Amino acid sequence: MNRIDSHQHFWIFDPVRDSWIYDSMKKIQRNFLPEDLLPLLSENQFSGCVAVQASQSEEETIFLLDLASKNDFIKGVVGWVDLRAENISERLSHFSQFEKLKGFRHVVQGEPDDFMFGKEFRNGIVALKEFDFTYDILIFHRQLPAAIDLVKTFPKQAFVIDHIAKPDIKSGEIASWKKGIEEISKFENVKCKISGMVTEADWNNWKPSDLKPYLDVIFENFSSDKLMFGSDWPVCNVASDYTNLVKTIENYLAGFSVENENKFWFENAKSFYKLND
């Protein structure tokens, strides 16, 4: 069975640019590059990955595209572009020359809760569709109402929710997040990544049973047809090593059919991002 890691990051650590990596995350205050990831992918039977932006600049997009051009196992890139820019169509036209550039993301979790209602941002979403780019939704669970309005307003745009919309797993709060997931999962243009869960849990003391209620909600609502695996490496390292993370999800899927496992680990990411073998 082929596998694709649909969500991971690379960076050359810069303490100013990467100020979101607090001192409590010292484990990842260093460089993480393709040569660090490839052994982990091989060990866990992954044939490739999708590299996702971690900082908000076109330089970041170019950095990831350069890595992808030199490493065949990087099958796709989710970059950053200023979706609110007046010349957004011009910038997307420029980036459309890069075959491995599949979509874009904005760190909306760091923005005001009404950010996705902004006219300029929505103009950018319109432009994405014109160039057949995907959009990764990175939000906290409290921002789900705005995300629901976004995907409803743009039914032809392909969206994927990163990190299951970041519920507060550490506290065990689930009700309001569950309500939002039940609503947003109804839209056919939305998929979801099983990623980033361990970093929303208690980093040092989480157990698979802490994740299970949230995984149950996600699979009950999205089904195996609309879900894909993402490690969120190297961010996951603050709470779990790569192999332990994969095994945790493998164990959860133990009762699933081979067909549904193949969709989750490979086919859904391949089709969503239009990845080449």
C-alpha positions in Angstrom: 0.0 0.0 0.0 1.4 3.4 -1.0 1.3 6.2 1.5 1.5 10.0 1.2 2.2 12.3 4.2 -0.1 15.2 3.2 1.2 17.7 5.7 4.7 18.4 6.8 7.1 21.4 6.9 10.7 22.3 6.2 12.7 25.2 7.5 16.1 26.7 8.2 15.4 27.9 11.7 15.3 31.7 12.1 14.5 32.8 15.7 13.0 36.1 14.5 10.9 34.8 11.6 10.0 31.6 13.5 9.0 33.3 16.7 6.0 31.1 16.9 8.4 28.3 17.9 8.5 29.2 21.6 11.2 28.1 24.1 8.8 25.4 25.3 9.3 23.9 21.8 13.1 23.8 21.9 13.1 20.4 20.3 12.2 22.0 17.0 14.3 25.2 17.2 16.7 23.9 14.6 16.8 23.2 10.9 14.5 20.5 9.4 15.3 19.6 5.8 14.5 16.8 3.3 17.4 14.6 4.4 15.9 14.6 7.9 12.5 13.5 6.8 13.3 10.9 4.1 14.5 8.2 6.5 11.3 8.6 8.5 9.1 8.3 5.4 11.0 5.2 4.3 10.8 3.6 7.7 7.0 4.0 7.8 6.3 3.0 4.1 5.6 6.5 2.8 6.4 7.1 -0.9 6.1 10.8 -0.7 4.9 14.0 1.0 3.3 17.4 0.6 5.4 20.3 2.0 3.2 23.0 3.6 4.2 26.6 4.2 5.2 27.6 7.8 6.0 31.3 7.3 4.0 33.9 5.4 6.1 35.1 2.5 6.6 34.3 -1.2 10.2 33.5 -0.3 8.8 30.6 1.7 6.9 29.3 -1.4 10.1 29.6 -3.5 12.1 27.8 -0.8 9.7 24.9 -0.7 9.6 24.7 -4.5 13.4 24.6 -4.7 13.4 21.7 -2.3 10.7 19.9 -4.3 12.7 20.4 -7.5 15.7 18.6 -5.9 13.8 15.8 -4.1 11.4 13.6 -6.0 9.7 12.4 -2.8 8.3 15.9 -2.3 5.2 15.4 -4.5 3.5 18.7 -3.9 3.8 22.1 -2.2 1.2 24.2 -0.4 2.7 27.7 -0.4 1.8 31.2 0.7 0.8 34.2 -1.4 -0.9 37.4 -0.2 -4.5 36.5 -1.1 -5.5 40.0 -0.2 -3.2 41.7 -2.7 -4.7 43.7 -5.6 -2.4 41.9 -8.0 -3.3 38.4 -6.8 -4.2 37.1 -10.2 -0.9 38.2 -11.5 0.9 36.5 -8.7 -1.0 33.2 -9.2 -0.4 33.4 -12.9 3.3 33.6 -12.1 3.2 30.6 -9.7 1.1 28.5 -12.0 4.3 27.6 -14.0 5.4 25.4 -11.1 4.0 21.9 -11.6 4.5 20.9 -8.0 2.8 23.9 -6.5 -0.7 22.6 -5.7 -2.3 25.2 -3.4 -1.9 27.9 -0.8 -2.5 28.5 2.9 -2.8 31.5 5.2 -2.2 31.2 9.0 -5.8 32.2 9.8 -5.5 30.9 13.3 -3.3 34.0 14.0 -5.9 36.4 12.6 -9.1 37.9 14.0 -12.0 35.5 14.0 -13.7 37.5 11.2 -10.7 37.4 8.9 -12.2 35.0 6.4 -15.2 37.4 5.8 -12.8 40.1 4.5 -13.5 41.2 0.9 -9.9 41.2 -0.1 -9.3 37.7 1.2 -12.4 36.4 -0.6 -11.2 38.0 -3.8 -8.1 35.9 -3.4 -10.2 32.7 -3.0 -12.0 33.5 -6.2 -8.7 33.8 -7.9 -7.5 30.5 -6.6 -10.2 28.7 -8.5 -9.3 30.5 -11.7 -5.9 28.8 -11.5 -7.1 25.5 -10.1 -5.2 25.9 -6.8 -6.4 24.3 -3.5 -6.8 26.1 -0.2 -5.7 24.7 3.2 -7.9 26.0 6.1 -5.7 26.5 9.2 -7.9 27.7 12.1 -8.7 27.2 15.7 -12.0 25.5 16.4 -13.6 28.8 17.5 -13.2 30.0 13.9 -15.2 27.1 12.4 -18.3 29.3 11.9 -16.3 31.6 9.6 -14.9 28.6 7.7 -18.4 27.2 7.2 -19.5 30.4 5.6 -16.4 30.4 3.4 -16.8 26.9 2.0 -20.6 27.5 1.6 -19.9 30.7 -0.4 -17.4 29.1 -2.7 -18.8 25.6 -3.5 -16.5 25.1 -6.5 -13.3 25.8 -4.6 -11.4 22.7 -3.2 -10.7 23.1 0.6 -9.1 20.9 3.1 -9.1 21.5 6.9 -5.8 21.3 8.6 -5.3 19.6 12.0 -9.1 18.8 12.3 -9.6 22.5 13.1 -7.6 22.3 16.3 -10.0 21.2 19.0 -8.8 21.6 22.6 -7.9 18.0 23.1 -5.8 18.8 26.2 -8.9 20.0 28.1 -11.2 17.4 26.6 -13.6 20.1 25.4 -15.5 18.6 22.4 -19.1 19.9 22.1 -18.7 23.2 20.2 -16.0 21.8 17.9 -18.1 18.7 17.2 -21.1 20.9 16.2 -18.9 22.8 13.8 -17.4 19.6 12.3 -20.8 18.1 11.8 -21.8 21.2 9.8 -18.7 21.8 7.7 -18.4 18.1 6.7 -21.7 18.3 4.8 -20.1 20.3 2.1 -18.7 18.3 -0.8 -15.9 20.6 -1.5 -14.3 20.1 1.9 -11.8 17.4 3.0 -9.9 17.1 6.2 -6.5 16.1 7.4 -5.9 13.9 10.4 -2.9 15.9 11.5 -1.7 18.1 14.3 -3.7 16.3 17.0 -0.9 15.4 19.4 0.2 19.1 19.7 -3.4 20.0 20.8 -3.2 17.3 23.5 -1.0 17.2 26.6 2.4 17.0 25.0 4.0 15.0 27.7 1.2 12.8 28.9 -1.2 12.2 26.0 -2.5 8.7 25.3 -4.3 7.3 22.2 -7.5 7.2 24.2 -7.3 11.0 24.5 -7.4 11.3 20.7 -10.1 8.6 20.1 -13.2 10.7 20.7 -12.0 13.3 18.2 -11.1 10.7 15.6 -14.5 9.1 16.1 -16.2 12.5 15.3 -14.0 13.1 12.3 -14.5 9.7 10.7 -18.3 9.6 11.5 -18.7 12.9 9.7 -16.2 13.0 6.9 -15.8 9.2 6.2 -12.8 7.6 4.6 -13.6 9.2 1.3 -12.7 12.7 2.5 -9.8 12.2 5.0 -6.1 12.1 4.6 -3.1 11.5 6.9 -0.7 14.3 7.8 2.2 14.1 10.3 2.7 17.8 10.9 6.4 16.9 11.1 8.5 18.4 12.6 6.0 20.2 14.8 4.7 16.9 16.0 8.1 16.2 17.6 7.2 18.4 20.6 4.7 15.6 21.6 5.5 12.5 19.6 8.1 11.0 17.3 7.1 10.3 13.7 6.8 6.5 14.0 4.8 6.6 17.2 2.4 9.0 15.6 1.9 6.8 12.6 1.4 3.7 14.7 -1.2 5.5 16.8 -3.3 6.1 13.7 -2.6 2.6 12.3 -4.0 1.1 15.5 -7.1 3.3 15.3 -7.7 2.1 11.7 -7.1 -1.6 12.6 -10.8 -2.5 11.8 -11.0 -0.6 8.5 -11.1 -2.3 5.1 -8.0 -2.3 2.9 -9.9 -0.1 0.5 -10.7 2.6 3.1 -7.2 2.5 4.5 -5.8 3.0 1.0 -8.0 6.0 0.5 -6.9 7.5 3.8 -3.2 6.9 3.5 -2.8 7.6 -0.3 -5.7 8.1 -2.7 -7.4 11.0 -1.1 -4.2 13.1 -0.9 -3.2 12.1 -4.4 -6.5 13.1 -5.9 -7.0 16.3 -3.8 -3.6 17.7 -4.7 -3.4 16.1 -8.1 -0.1 14.5 -7.3 2.0 12.6 -9.8 3.4 9.2 -9.0 
